Amino acid sequence: MEFLHSVLVVGHMIGLAAIVGTFLLQMRKNGDFAVLAIFGGAITQLVTGLALVGVAEMGDGDLNYAKIGTKLVIALAVFVAALLAWLKARKGTNDRSIKPFFHAAGGLALVNVVLAVFW
């Protein structure tokens, strides 16, 4: 079970890097956002995060459900923002309509990192 937990943590960190790394690199751009990387990272974060909670549920430790619930709501908001950005980019709309969703996804992912570390 410990090996599975480690694999899921690695996947969770890769999803985090995809979102936050892309966001920080492209934060000041006005166009041509890499929304597919953020969308893929958001999916990875959600799936591995839920799996990590499931693995933790099977263990002995006590879980902080308020923290898990808060982080899940924020992760869902990141996913929705990334999905909307990806759909707009796929449709071929202008970059001005994608930018708010791109920034929302990246900023909320950073908030989730801060919550994970300090809560």
N, C-alpha and C positions, 0 to 999 in steps of 0.2 A: 504494500500500500504506500510505503514511503517513496518508492520509485515512481509510482503513478503521480503522487503529489509533486515530486520534483519535475517530472515531465510537464505537468500542467502549469507549474510556476514558470518554467522556461517559455512555454507557449504564451503565457500571460504577459511576460516581459517583452516578447517579440511583438505582440499586438500593441503594447504600450509604446514601444520604439517606433512602430509604424505610424501611430497617430501623432505622438508628441514630436518625434524627429521631423516628420514631414511638415507639421505645423510650424515649428520653430524655424525651419529652413525657408519656408515660403510665406511667413507671416507678413512681410512687408511688400510682397508682390501684389500687383493689381490684376493679374490674369494668369491663365495657364496653370491652374492649381492641380496638384496631384491628388484629386479626390478619390481615386480608386485605392490608393495606399491607405488613406484615412478610413475609407469604407471597409476595406479588408481588415484593418487593425481593429475597428469597432466590432466587427463580427467575431474576430478572434478573442478580443477582450470579454465579450459577453459569454461566449461558449466556455472558455476556460475559467472564467470567474464563477459561473454557475457550477461547473464541474468541481472546482476547488471547494465550494461550499458543500456540495454533495459528498465529497471525500471527507471533509472535516466533520460532517454530520455522522459519518460511520465511525469516527474515532471517539476518543474519550473526552476531548476538550470541550469546554464551554464556549459557545459562540456569542458574539455581540450582534444580536439581530437588528438592533437600531442602526449600527454601522453598516451591516450587510444590506439592509433595506435602503439606506440613504445612497450608498454607492451603486446599488442596482438602479435606482431611479435616475441617477446622474448618467450611468452607463447607457441606459435606454435613451436618454436625451441626446447623448453623443451619437448613438446609432441612428436615431431619427434624423439628426442634423446631417450626418454623413450620407445617409440614404437620400435625403432631399437634394443635397449637393450633387451626388452622383447622378440622380435622375435628371437634374437640370443640365449637367454637363453632357450627359448622353443625348439629351434632346437637342443640344447645340445652342442653348440660350447664352446670352452674353455673360461675361465673367463678373459683372457687377451684381448680378442676381445670385451668383454662387458664393461670392465672398462672405456674406453674413453667416451662411451655413457652415462654411469652412472654418471661420473664426469661432463660431459657437462650439463646433465639435472639438477643436483644438483647445480652446479655453476651458471647457468643461472637463476635458480629459486631464488637464493640469490640476483642476480643482480636485478631481478624484485621486490624483497622486498625492496631493497634500493631505487629503483625508486619510488615505491609507497609511501615510507615514506618521502623522501627528495624533490620530484618534486612537 
